Amino acid sequence: MKKIDWYILRQILTTFVFVVFLLVLIICVIDFTEKNDDFIQNDVSRAQIAKYYLTLFPYFATLLTPITAFIAVVFVTAKMAAKTEIVAILASGISFRRMLVPYFMGATLIAGMSFAFMGYVIPDANKYRIGFELNYLKKPFFYSDRNIHLKIADDDYIYIDRYNNQRDIGYTVTLEKIIDDQLVDKISAKRIHWDTATNKWSLKNWQRRQIFDSTEVITGGGAAKDLDTLLNLTPADFQNKDRHHETLTLTELNDYIALQKSRGADDVQFYQIEVYIRYMQPFGVIILCFIGVIVSAKKSRRGTGFQIALGFLIAFIFIIFFILARAIAEAGSIDPVIAVWIPNIIFSALGMILYNTVPR
C-alpha cells in the first residue's frame, strides 16, 4: 500500500468511528430522556441502566453501520474534492479505479466487523437488553393462544388447550405417539406443570393408553400421583417472542429454524429472512461506500454541504428500500432471498450507472 492509500483509509475509519459515536450518542441521550420516567417508576438502579445502554449502544451502532459508513465516505471524499486532492491524485497518474482500492479496503473491513457483530456479538448483548425492556418498559406478557398443537419429536405430538405462562401450567393436555399413521400411545391429563427442581414436565390427573396390535393397556394416576416426563419443550417456548430473533446468534438461529421445521411451525420463514438480512447487510455497506465515493468525488460549486446532503438523501432512500424489501419478503410475494437483496441489486445498478459519469 502507498502513503495515499493509508491516508484515505485512515480518514475513512476515523471519520466512521466519529460519526457512529456521535450519532448513536445522540440517539441514546434522546432514548434516555424518553424512558427516564419508566426507570424512576420501576425503581431501576443506575448500574442496571448503565448496563442497558452499554448493550444498546453497540446495537444502534451496528444497525446504522451501512448509513454511517456511507456518510463517512461521502464526508471524506467531498472534503478531498474541495481541497482539489482528488484532482492531484488523478493528475499524478493514479487511475480512478486504483484510487478506489483504499475505499474498498475500508468498506470491506467495516462490513466484516458488522457481520461479526450482527452474527455473534450483538445477539448476546440483546439477551440482556430485550429482557430489560420486557421487565421494566413493557407491560407483562400473557400467553393467549388456544388449542396449541406442536410436533415435539419425529413421532410425538402434544396438544394443550391453553397455557398460563405466569405459572407455567398447561390445561387439558394430550400426548400422542403416532407411527405409520397408527396411534400407539396416548397420554391424557388435566394439567401439565413445569417442575423447576427436575427441569421436567409433570402431568396431573393423567391416563395412558398403550396399543399393542389388538391389545390395549390403560393405566392412570389420580390427583396424588403425578407422571414426570421429559419433552422437547420448555416454558421458554411460551414466553414473549417479541424480537426473539434479535437475541439469537447465527448458530442459534440455524438451530432454532431446524427445531421449528421439525415442529411444523409457521414462523420459520420469518427467522430465515433474519438470516438472509444478516448476510445481505455487509454487502450493502460495500455498495453504499462505492456510491458514496462516486457522488462526492467531483468538486461541486455548491460546496461539500450539498454533497453531504445528497449523501443523506441517498441513505434515506436506501432505508426505505430496505424496509420495503423486508416487508415484501415477510409477505411472501416473491422469493425471500430475492426480496431481501432488492436494495443491494438496485443500488449496485445505480452505482454502475453513476460510475460511468465520473471523470477519470
Secondary structure, 3 states (H helix, E strand, C coil): CCHHHHHHHHHHHHHHHHHHHHHHHHHHHHHHHHHHHHHHHCCCCHHHHHHHHHHHHHHHHHHCHHHHHHHHHHHHHHHHHHCCHHHHHHHCCCCHHHHHHHHHHHHHHHHHHHHHHHHHHHHHHHHHHHHHHHHHCCCCCCCCCEEEEEECCCCEEEEEEEEECCCCEEEEEEEEEEECCEEEEEEEEEEEEEECCCCEEEEEEEEEEEEECCEEEEEEECCCCCEEECCCCCHHHHCCCCCHHHHCCHHHHHHHHHHHHHHCCCCHHHHHHHHHHHHHHHHHHHHHHHHHHHHHCCCCCCCHHHHHHHHHHHHHHHHHHHHHHHHHHHHCCCCHHHHHCHHHHHHHHHHHHHHCCCCC
